[in-house]
Amino acid sequence: MIPTLLRALASRWPVVLAWFLAAWIARLLLLRFAGYVGNYSGLAGLLLLPLAVMARMGGWFGMFLAVRDALPNLRDARAARVLREGPSRRRELSETVLAGVVPFFLIYAAWGMLSEDGLAYTSAAADQFGNAGATDRPLEVGLGWLPITVLLVALALRWLLGRFEERLPRGVAPLGVYLEAVWVLMTIFVIQDLVELALGWLGTRRLIVPIIDAIDTLRSDTSWFAAVSDAIGWIANALGDVVAQPLAWFALAAVVFATLLPPGPPRDPTASRTARWSAGAVALWNRQPRWLRRFGEWASGDLRDRWVPFGRAAALLRHTGAATIATYLLLFAVTVAAHSWIEFALFRVLGPHDLGFWIAASDPIALIADALIAPVQLVLVAAALDTAIGRTPGVAAIGASAAMSPPAAVNEPAAVNEPAGSSAPAAVSRSASGSPAAADPAR
């Protein structure tokens, strides 16, 4: 995995860094615009906030796609798919973005990045407050019928677009991505408000208040209890940073490259109790009336498409081996620590200054650290996924089968799919033989 990581960094670092900086600039501008609009209408500001999150999501997905052809197993899998189905980069990008919205937002919220965007949005609105007619507040839209209605309308429209996407023009694909982001973001906001209300209600219950007071008293009066509770909290946070977070990004990479993941060897339905239960459930479903099965498949198609890649990611981890997984987690932990050390070194180099200087310099310092570490983290995640694919049984034959398969008919105009002056079969032959593939317009 480490040689693959170093080769990918050496060949794709400038492109990956360019994607990161473009996403950072787009997110900053969209947050400023959403804050300006939020001063006039809180709901309109919240409807623009998903665009800022999507800017960062687009940057991450663009970085993944940029580094793809520098990873041998993913490059061979893509060459096999191009030969099998014909080249269609627009289709690949649409599939990638739509499949990755939900898992990306979940990771985004779980690690506090959504809260950072909320704070930046509020700060941008406060900086621009005071204009003529600006009488609203950006976060005044709380839990109520209006955000829930927006959530349901966005979810219904997204579902309809997914059901009838083959009959609609390609230009509606960005609208589908936006609606997906809106309903996911509104769902997260509603859940956060519900959790806050539930915790506030529990904090005032007669049964809970004495327990909270007893814990606070025990922490203040007993030093060992405070030390143990602090240690448990520190361990939980550390495990989240060095175990849960890299595994979550690995799962997101599996979603991004879902169409390139190998199906894996067939499972023996008698190998384990879980496999037997799964086989029994499938057999029970297959005995249902045909109309019921068709309706269930029609209604649950989007849900299955979103979560099947997570099962494949778990299967890849099973075949990878403990040593490779430990190496991946260790390297990710090193990058997390390096981010803090880079910021510390920059603070030390700049030396002592007054508070106003540090308020102005804090964002540029954070940007420098992010620009140095985020591309490395992303390439590390992609290299780990590529290594896991290479360890999966049956994947070694992908390149050979790609080279032996005839190219599929291309239904789309060459001007859309390939750069001017190049031919699809020639580019595919170079990819299948192991040489660098033709330049992807996404990069």
C-alpha positions as CSV (number, residue, x, y, z in Angstrom):
1,M,0.0,0.0,0.0
2,I,2.8,2.5,0.8
3,P,4.5,2.2,-2.6
4,T,1.1,2.7,-4.3
5,L,0.5,5.8,-2.0
6,L,3.8,7.3,-2.9
7,R,3.4,6.8,-6.6
8,A,-0.1,8.3,-6.6
9,L,1.1,11.3,-4.6
10,A,4.0,11.9,-6.9
11,S,1.8,11.8,-10.1
12,R,-1.4,13.3,-8.9
13,W,-0.5,15.8,-6.1
14,P,-0.9,19.0,-8.2
15,V,-4.3,17.9,-9.6
16,V,-5.6,16.8,-6.2
17,L,-4.4,20.1,-4.6
18,A,-6.1,22.1,-7.3
19,W,-9.4,20.3,-6.7
20,F,-9.1,21.0,-2.9
21,L,-8.4,24.7,-3.4
22,A,-11.2,25.1,-6.0
23,A,-13.7,23.5,-3.5
24,W,-12.4,25.7,-0.7
25,I,-13.0,28.9,-2.7
26,A,-16.4,27.8,-3.9
27,R,-17.5,26.9,-0.4
28,L,-16.3,30.2,1.0
29,L,-18.2,32.2,-1.7
30,L,-21.4,30.2,-1.3
31,L,-21.3,30.6,2.5
32,R,-21.0,34.3,2.1
33,F,-23.9,34.4,-0.4
34,A,-26.1,32.2,1.8
35,G,-25.4,34.4,4.8
36,Y,-26.4,37.5,2.8
37,V,-29.6,35.9,1.7
38,G,-30.3,34.5,5.2
39,N,-30.5,38.0,6.5
40,Y,-33.6,38.5,4.3
41,S,-35.1,35.0,4.6
42,G,-33.9,32.4,7.0
43,L,-35.4,29.6,5.0
44,A,-33.9,30.8,1.7
45,G,-30.5,30.9,3.4
46,L,-30.8,27.4,4.7
47,L,-31.8,26.3,1.2
48,L,-28.6,27.8,-0.1
49,L,-26.5,26.2,2.6
50,P,-26.5,22.7,0.9
51,L,-24.7,24.3,-2.0
52,A,-21.7,25.2,0.2
53,V,-21.6,21.6,1.5
54,M,-21.9,20.3,-2.0
55,A,-18.9,22.4,-3.1
56,R,-16.8,20.6,-0.6
57,M,-18.3,17.3,-1.5
58,G,-17.6,18.0,-5.2
59,G,-14.0,18.8,-4.3
60,W,-13.6,15.5,-2.5
61,F,-15.2,13.5,-5.2
62,G,-13.1,15.3,-7.8
63,M,-10.0,14.4,-5.9
64,F,-11.0,10.8,-5.8
65,L,-11.7,10.7,-9.5
66,A,-8.4,12.5,-10.2
67,V,-6.3,9.9,-8.4
68,R,-8.2,6.9,-9.7
69,D,-6.0,6.2,-12.8
70,A,-2.9,6.4,-10.7
71,L,-4.0,3.3,-8.7
72,P,-3.4,0.0,-10.6
73,N,-6.4,-2.0,-9.5
74,L,-8.9,0.8,-9.9
75,R,-7.4,1.7,-13.3
76,D,-7.8,-1.9,-14.5
77,A,-11.3,-2.1,-13.2
78,R,-12.3,1.1,-15.0
79,A,-10.7,-0.1,-18.2
80,A,-12.7,-3.3,-18.0
81,R,-15.9,-1.3,-17.5
82,V,-15.2,1.0,-20.4
83,L,-14.6,-2.0,-22.7
84,R,-17.8,-3.6,-21.4
85,E,-20.1,-0.7,-21.5
86,G,-18.4,2.0,-23.5
87,P,-16.9,5.2,-22.2
88,S,-19.2,7.7,-20.5
89,R,-17.6,10.0,-18.1
90,R,-20.8,12.0,-17.6
91,R,-22.6,8.9,-16.5
92,E,-19.7,8.0,-14.1
93,L,-19.8,11.4,-12.5
94,S,-23.6,11.4,-12.1
95,E,-23.6,7.9,-10.6
96,T,-20.8,8.9,-8.2
97,V,-22.3,12.1,-6.9
98,L,-25.9,10.8,-6.5
99,A,-24.7,7.6,-4.7
100,G,-22.4,9.6,-2.4
101,V,-24.6,12.4,-1.1
102,V,-26.1,10.5,1.9
103,P,-22.9,8.8,3.2
104,F,-21.0,12.0,2.7
105,F,-23.5,14.1,4.7
106,L,-23.5,11.6,7.5
107,I,-19.8,11.6,7.8
108,Y,-19.8,15.4,7.4
109,A,-22.2,15.8,10.3
110,A,-20.7,13.1,12.5
111,W,-17.3,14.7,12.5
112,G,-18.5,18.2,13.2
113,M,-17.8,19.7,9.7
114,L,-21.5,20.5,9.3
115,S,-21.4,22.4,12.5
116,E,-18.4,24.3,11.2
117,D,-20.4,25.3,8.1
118,G,-23.3,26.4,10.3
119,L,-21.0,28.6,12.3
120,A,-19.4,30.0,9.2
121,Y,-22.8,30.6,7.7
122,T,-24.0,32.5,10.9
123,S,-20.7,34.5,10.9
124,A,-21.1,35.5,7.3
125,A,-24.7,36.6,8.0
126,A,-23.6,38.6,11.0
127,D,-20.9,40.3,9.0
128,Q,-23.4,41.4,6.4
129,F,-26.3,42.2,8.7
130,G,-27.6,45.8,8.6
131,N,-28.4,46.2,5.0
132,A,-31.7,47.8,4.0
133,G,-34.5,45.3,4.5
134,A,-32.3,42.7,6.3
135,T,-34.6,42.0,9.3
136,D,-34.4,38.2,9.5
137,R,-31.9,35.9,11.3
138,P,-30.2,33.1,9.4
139,L,-31.0,30.4,11.9
140,E,-34.4,31.4,13.0
141,V,-36.0,28.5,11.1
142,G,-36.2,26.0,13.9
143,L,-38.2,22.7,14.3
144,G,-41.6,23.2,12.9
145,W,-43.9,22.5,10.0
146,L,-42.0,24.6,7.5
147,P,-38.6,22.8,7.5
148,I,-40.4,19.4,7.7
149,T,-42.5,20.4,4.7
150,V,-39.4,21.4,2.8
151,L,-37.8,18.1,3.7
152,L,-40.8,16.0,2.5
153,V,-41.2,18.0,-0.7
154,A,-37.4,17.7,-1.5
155,L,-37.6,14.0,-0.8
156,A,-40.6,13.4,-2.9
157,L,-39.2,15.4,-5.9
158,R,-35.9,13.5,-5.6
159,W,-37.7,10.2,-5.6
160,L,-39.7,11.1,-8.7
161,L,-36.6,12.2,-10.5
162,G,-35.0,8.9,-9.7
163,R,-38.0,6.9,-10.9
164,F,-38.3,8.7,-14.2
165,E,-34.6,9.7,-14.8
166,E,-34.5,7.7,-18.1
167,R,-37.3,9.8,-19.6
168,L,-35.9,13.1,-18.4
169,P,-33.2,15.2,-20.1
170,R,-29.7,15.0,-18.7
171,G,-29.8,18.6,-17.6
172,V,-31.9,17.6,-14.6
173,A,-29.1,15.6,-13.0
174,P,-27.7,18.5,-11.0
175,L,-31.2,19.3,-9.7
176,G,-31.4,15.7,-8.4
177,V,-28.1,16.1,-6.6
178,Y,-29.3,19.4,-5.0
179,L,-32.7,17.9,-3.9
180,E,-30.8,14.9,-2.4
181,A,-28.6,17.3,-0.4
182,V,-31.6,19.4,0.7
183,W,-33.6,16.6,2.2
184,V,-30.5,15.0,3.8
185,L,-29.4,18.3,5.4
186,M,-33.0,19.1,6.5
187,T,-33.3,15.7,8.0
188,I,-30.0,16.2,10.0
189,F,-31.2,19.5,11.3
190,V,-34.6,18.1,12.3
191,I,-32.9,15.2,14.1
192,Q,-30.5,17.5,15.9
193,D,-33.4,19.7,17.1
194,L,-35.3,16.6,18.3
195,V,-32.3,15.3,20.1
196,E,-31.7,18.7,21.8
197,L,-35.4,18.8,22.8
198,A,-35.2,15.3,24.2
199,L,-32.1,16.0,26.2
200,G,-33.5,19.2,27.6
201,W,-36.7,17.3,28.6
202,L,-34.7,14.5,30.3
203,G,-32.5,17.1,32.1
204,T,-35.6,18.4,33.9
205,R,-37.1,15.1,34.9
206,R,-37.2,14.3,38.6
207,L,-35.6,10.8,38.0
208,I,-32.7,12.2,36.0
209,V,-31.7,15.3,37.9
210,P,-30.5,13.5,41.1
211,I,-28.3,11.2,38.9
212,I,-26.7,14.2,37.1
213,D,-26.1,16.0,40.4
214,A,-24.6,12.8,41.9
215,I,-22.2,12.4,39.0
216,D,-21.1,16.1,39.3
217,T,-20.6,15.7,43.0
218,L,-18.6,12.5,42.6
219,R,-16.4,14.1,40.0
220,S,-15.6,17.1,42.2
221,D,-15.1,15.1,45.4
222,T,-13.3,12.0,44.0
223,S,-10.1,12.6,42.0
224,W,-9.9,9.1,40.7
225,F,-13.4,9.1,39.3
226,A,-12.7,12.4,37.5
227,A,-9.5,11.0,36.1
228,V,-11.2,7.7,34.9
229,S,-14.1,9.6,33.3
230,D,-11.8,12.0,31.6
231,A,-9.6,9.1,30.3
232,I,-12.7,7.3,29.0
233,G,-13.8,10.4,27.1
234,W,-10.3,10.9,25.7
235,I,-10.1,7.3,24.5
236,A,-13.5,7.6,22.9
237,N,-12.4,10.7,21.0
238,A,-9.1,9.2,20.0
239,L,-10.8,6.0,18.7
240,G,-13.1,8.2,16.7
241,D,-10.2,10.1,15.1
242,V,-7.9,7.1,14.4
243,V,-10.3,4.2,13.9
244,A,-13.9,5.3,13.1
245,Q,-13.0,8.3,10.9
246,P,-10.6,6.5,8.5
247,L,-13.0,3.5,8.2
248,A,-15.8,5.9,7.4
249,W,-13.7,7.6,4.7
250,F,-12.8,4.1,3.4
251,A,-16.6,3.4,3.1
252,L,-17.1,6.7,1.3
253,A,-14.4,5.8,-1.2
254,A,-16.1,2.5,-1.7
255,V,-19.3,4.5,-2.6
256,V,-17.4,6.8,-5.0
257,F,-15.9,3.8,-6.8
258,A,-18.9,1.5,-6.4
259,T,-19.2,0.7,-10.1
260,L,-15.6,-0.5,-10.1
261,L,-15.7,-2.7,-7.0
262,P,-15.5,-6.4,-7.6
263,P,-18.5,-8.5,-6.6
264,G,-16.3,-10.9,-4.7
265,P,-16.5,-14.7,-4.6
266,P,-20.0,-16.2,-4.2
267,R,-21.0,-16.9,-0.6
268,D,-21.8,-20.3,0.8
269,P,-25.4,-20.0,2.2
270,T,-24.5,-22.6,4.8
271,A,-21.2,-21.0,5.9
272,S,-22.6,-19.1,8.9
273,R,-25.8,-18.4,10.8
274,T,-26.0,-14.9,9.2
275,A,-25.6,-16.4,5.7
276,R,-28.3,-18.9,6.4
277,W,-30.7,-16.2,7.7
278,S,-29.9,-14.1,4.6
279,A,-30.5,-17.0,2.3
280,G,-33.8,-17.8,4.1
281,A,-35.0,-14.2,3.8
282,V,-34.2,-14.2,0.1
283,A,-36.0,-17.4,-0.5
284,L,-39.0,-16.1,1.5
285,W,-39.1,-12.9,-0.6
286,N,-38.8,-14.9,-3.8
287,R,-42.0,-16.9,-2.9
288,Q,-44.0,-13.7,-2.7
289,P,-46.4,-12.7,-5.5
290,R,-44.7,-11.2,-8.6
291,W,-46.6,-7.9,-8.3
292,L,-45.4,-7.5,-4.7
293,R,-41.8,-8.2,-5.5
294,R,-41.8,-5.8,-8.4
295,F,-43.3,-3.1,-6.3
296,G,-40.8,-3.7,-3.5
297,E,-37.9,-3.5,-5.9
298,W,-39.3,-0.4,-7.5
299,A,-39.8,1.4,-4.2
300,S,-36.5,0.3,-2.6
301,G,-34.2,0.6,-5.6
302,D,-32.6,3.9,-4.5
303,L,-32.1,2.7,-0.9
304,R,-30.4,-0.5,-2.0
305,D,-28.2,1.4,-4.5
306,R,-27.0,3.7,-1.7
307,W,-26.1,1.0,0.9
308,V,-24.9,-2.0,-1.2
309,P,-21.4,-0.4,-1.6
310,F,-21.0,-0.4,2.3
311,G,-21.5,-4.1,2.3
312,R,-18.8,-4.4,-0.4
313,A,-16.5,-2.2,1.6
314,A,-16.9,-4.5,4.6
315,A,-16.2,-7.5,2.4
316,L,-13.0,-5.8,1.0
317,L,-11.8,-5.2,4.6
318,R,-12.3,-8.9,5.4
319,H,-10.0,-9.9,2.6
320,T,-7.4,-7.2,3.2
321,G,-5.7,-8.6,6.3
322,A,-5.0,-7.1,9.7
323,A,-1.5,-5.9,8.8
324,T,-2.7,-3.7,5.9
325,I,-5.7,-2.3,7.9
326,A,-3.4,-1.5,10.8
327,T,-1.0,0.2,8.5
328,Y,-3.8,2.3,7.0
329,L,-5.1,3.3,10.4
330,L,-1.6,4.2,11.6
331,L,-0.8,6.3,8.6
332,F,-4.2,8.1,8.9
333,A,-3.4,8.8,12.6
334,V,-0.1,10.3,11.5
335,T,-1.8,12.7,9.1
336,V,-4.2,13.8,11.8
337,A,-1.4,14.5,14.2
338,A,0.7,16.2,11.4
339,H,-2.2,18.7,10.8
340,S,-1.9,19.9,14.4
341,W,1.9,20.0,14.3
342,I,1.8,22.1,11.1
343,E,-0.5,24.6,12.7
344,F,1.7,24.7,15.8
345,A,4.8,25.2,13.7
346,L,3.3,28.0,11.8
347,F,2.2,29.8,15.0
348,R,5.7,29.4,16.4
349,V,7.3,30.7,13.2
350,L,5.1,33.8,13.1
351,G,6.0,34.6,16.7
352,P,4.2,36.8,19.2
353,H,1.5,39.3,18.0
354,D,-1.5,41.0,19.3
355,L,-5.0,39.4,19.3
356,G,-6.2,41.2,16.1
357,F,-3.3,39.7,14.1
358,W,-4.2,36.2,15.2
359,I,-7.9,36.7,14.5
360,A,-6.9,37.6,10.9
361,A,-4.2,35.0,10.5
362,S,-6.0,32.0,12.0
363,D,-8.0,31.1,8.8
364,P,-5.0,31.3,6.5
365,I,-3.0,29.1,8.9
366,A,-5.8,26.6,8.9
367,L,-6.0,26.7,5.1
368,I,-2.3,26.0,4.7
369,A,-2.5,23.0,7.1
370,D,-5.6,21.7,5.3
371,A,-4.0,22.1,1.9
372,L,-1.0,20.1,3.0
373,I,-2.8,17.3,4.8
374,A,-6.2,16.8,3.1
375,P,-4.8,15.7,-0.3
376,V,-2.5,13.2,1.5
377,Q,-5.4,11.8,3.5
378,L,-7.5,11.4,0.4
379,V,-4.8,9.7,-1.6
380,L,-4.2,7.4,1.4
381,V,-7.8,6.4,1.6
382,A,-7.9,5.7,-2.2
383,A,-4.6,3.7,-2.0
384,A,-6.0,1.6,0.9
385,L,-9.2,0.9,-1.2
386,D,-7.0,0.0,-4.2
387,T,-4.9,-2.4,-2.1
388,A,-8.0,-4.0,-0.6
389,I,-9.4,-4.6,-4.1
390,G,-6.1,-6.2,-5.1
391,R,-6.4,-8.6,-2.2
392,T,-9.9,-9.7,-3.1
393,P,-10.0,-13.2,-4.7
394,G,-10.6,-13.1,-8.5
395,V,-9.5,-9.5,-9.0
396,A,-6.2,-10.4,-10.6
397,A,-8.0,-11.5,-13.7
398,I,-9.7,-8.1,-14.3
399,G,-6.9,-6.7,-16.4
400,A,-6.6,-9.8,-18.5
401,S,-10.3,-9.9,-19.2
402,A,-10.3,-6.2,-20.0
403,A,-7.5,-6.7,-22.6
404,M,-9.3,-9.7,-24.2
405,S,-12.8,-8.2,-24.3
406,P,-14.0,-6.4,-27.4
407,P,-14.9,-2.7,-26.9
408,A,-18.6,-2.0,-26.4
409,A,-20.5,0.2,-28.9
410,V,-20.4,3.8,-27.9
411,N,-23.8,5.4,-28.0
412,E,-22.7,8.9,-27.1
413,P,-21.0,11.5,-29.3
414,A,-17.2,11.3,-29.2
415,A,-17.0,15.0,-28.6
416,V,-18.6,14.5,-25.2
417,N,-16.7,11.5,-24.0
418,E,-13.2,11.9,-25.4
419,P,-10.9,14.8,-25.9
420,A,-10.6,16.1,-29.4
421,G,-8.0,14.2,-31.5
422,S,-8.2,10.9,-29.5
423,S,-10.0,7.7,-30.0
424,A,-11.8,5.7,-27.4
425,P,-10.4,2.2,-28.3
426,A,-6.9,3.5,-28.3
427,A,-7.2,5.1,-24.9
428,V,-8.8,2.0,-23.5
429,S,-6.0,-0.2,-24.9
430,R,-3.4,1.9,-23.1
431,S,-5.3,1.7,-19.9
432,A,-5.8,-2.1,-20.1
433,S,-2.1,-2.7,-20.9
434,G,-1.1,-0.9,-17.7
435,S,0.1,2.4,-19.1
436,P,-1.5,5.7,-18.0
437,A,-5.1,6.1,-19.3
438,A,-6.2,9.0,-21.4
439,A,-6.6,12.3,-19.6
440,D,-10.0,12.6,-17.9
441,P,-11.7,15.9,-18.4
442,A,-12.8,15.8,-14.8
443,R,-9.2,16.3,-13.8
